Amino acid sequence: NRSNIVGVVGVGQDITERKVAEQDLQRVATDLRALIDTANAPIFGIDQDGLVNEWNNKAAEITQYPQDEVMGKNLVKQFIASEYKTAVKTVLDNALQGRETANFEFPLFTKDNK
C-alpha cells in the first residue's frame, strides 16, 4: 500500500522586522564596546562569582595588567589590597544584587604592586 506524494505545502513567514531588530542590537553592542574600550576612566566588570569579565584599555593602562591577564581572575582576591577587600567585596556584592552604592574609591594593585 504505497502512497504517491503529489504535492507539498509550505508556510513562509516574513522575518524582516526581527532581522532589523537583531542588526540594531548588534550595532548598539558594538557602540557600547567601543565606548567602554576607549573610555578615559578604568572600567571593569565581574560576574556573580567575582571573576573579572570586563577590563577596558584604561584599566589595563593604569594597572599595567593587560586584559588577557585579568579575565577570569577573582578581582577582590587578586587585585585589591588586604585592608580594602571586605569593603570592596561588600560594595560589589550589593551591586550584583541591584543595590546602588554611592561613589566608592578603592585602590587596585598594579603589576608592580604599587
C-alpha positions as CSV (number, residue, x, y, z in Angstrom):
1,N,0.0,0.0,0.0
2,R,2.4,2.7,-1.3
3,S,1.3,6.3,-1.3
4,N,2.4,8.6,-4.0
5,I,3.4,12.1,-2.9
6,V,1.6,14.5,-5.2
7,G,2.5,17.9,-3.7
8,V,4.0,19.8,-0.9
9,V,2.6,22.7,1.2
10,G,4.9,25.2,2.8
11,V,4.4,28.1,5.0
12,G,6.6,31.2,5.0
13,Q,7.0,34.0,7.5
14,D,8.3,37.5,7.0
15,I,11.2,37.9,9.4
16,T,12.3,41.3,8.1
17,E,11.4,43.1,11.4
18,R,13.3,40.5,13.5
19,K,16.4,40.8,11.3
20,V,16.3,44.6,11.5
21,A,16.0,44.4,15.3
22,E,18.9,42.0,15.5
23,Q,21.0,44.3,13.4
24,D,20.1,47.3,15.7
25,L,21.0,45.3,18.8
26,Q,24.4,44.3,17.2
27,R,25.1,48.0,16.3
28,V,24.3,49.1,19.9
29,A,26.5,46.4,21.3
30,T,29.3,47.4,19.0
31,D,28.9,51.1,20.0
32,L,28.9,50.2,23.7
33,R,32.0,48.0,23.3
34,A,33.8,51.0,21.6
35,L,32.7,53.4,24.3
36,I,33.9,51.1,27.1
37,D,37.2,50.3,25.4
38,T,38.0,53.9,24.7
39,A,36.7,55.5,27.9
40,N,39.1,57.8,29.8
41,A,38.3,56.0,33.0
42,P,39.1,52.5,34.1
43,I,36.1,50.2,33.6
44,F,35.9,46.7,34.9
45,G,33.2,44.1,35.3
46,I,32.8,41.0,37.3
47,D,30.4,38.0,37.2
48,Q,28.3,36.6,40.0
49,D,31.4,34.8,41.3
50,G,33.5,37.9,41.4
51,L,35.6,36.9,38.4
52,V,36.7,39.7,36.0
53,N,34.7,39.6,32.7
54,E,35.4,43.2,31.6
55,W,38.6,45.2,31.7
56,N,38.9,48.2,29.4
57,N,42.0,49.8,27.9
58,K,42.3,52.5,30.7
59,A,42.2,49.8,33.4
60,A,45.0,48.0,31.6
61,E,47.0,51.2,31.2
62,I,46.6,52.2,34.9
63,T,47.3,48.8,36.4
64,Q,49.7,47.6,33.8
65,Y,47.7,44.3,33.7
66,P,46.6,43.6,30.1
67,Q,43.1,42.3,29.7
68,D,44.2,38.7,29.0
69,E,46.0,38.5,32.4
70,V,42.9,39.5,34.5
71,M,40.0,37.9,32.7
72,G,38.5,35.1,34.8
73,K,40.5,36.1,37.9
74,N,38.9,37.0,41.2
75,L,39.0,40.8,41.4
76,V,38.9,41.2,45.1
77,K,41.3,38.3,46.0
78,Q,43.9,39.1,43.4
79,F,43.8,42.8,42.8
80,I,42.6,44.6,45.9
81,A,44.8,45.5,48.9
82,S,44.1,43.5,52.1
83,E,42.7,46.4,54.0
84,Y,40.1,47.1,51.3
85,K,39.0,43.5,50.5
86,T,36.0,43.3,52.8
87,A,34.6,46.8,51.9
88,V,35.1,46.3,48.2
89,K,33.5,42.8,48.3
90,T,30.5,44.2,50.1
91,V,30.1,47.0,47.5
92,L,30.4,44.6,44.6
93,D,28.1,42.1,46.2
94,N,25.5,44.8,46.7
95,A,25.9,45.9,43.1
96,L,25.4,42.4,41.8
97,Q,22.2,42.3,43.8
98,G,21.0,45.5,42.2
99,R,21.6,47.8,45.2
100,E,23.2,51.1,44.2
101,T,26.2,52.4,46.1
102,A,27.4,56.0,46.1
103,N,30.8,56.6,44.5
104,F,33.3,54.3,46.2
105,E,37.0,54.7,45.7
106,F,39.5,51.9,46.3
107,P,43.0,51.1,45.1
108,L,43.8,48.3,42.6
109,F,47.1,46.7,42.6
110,T,49.3,47.5,39.7
111,K,51.5,44.8,38.1
112,D,54.5,46.1,40.1
113,N,52.4,46.2,43.3
114,K,52.1,49.9,43.6
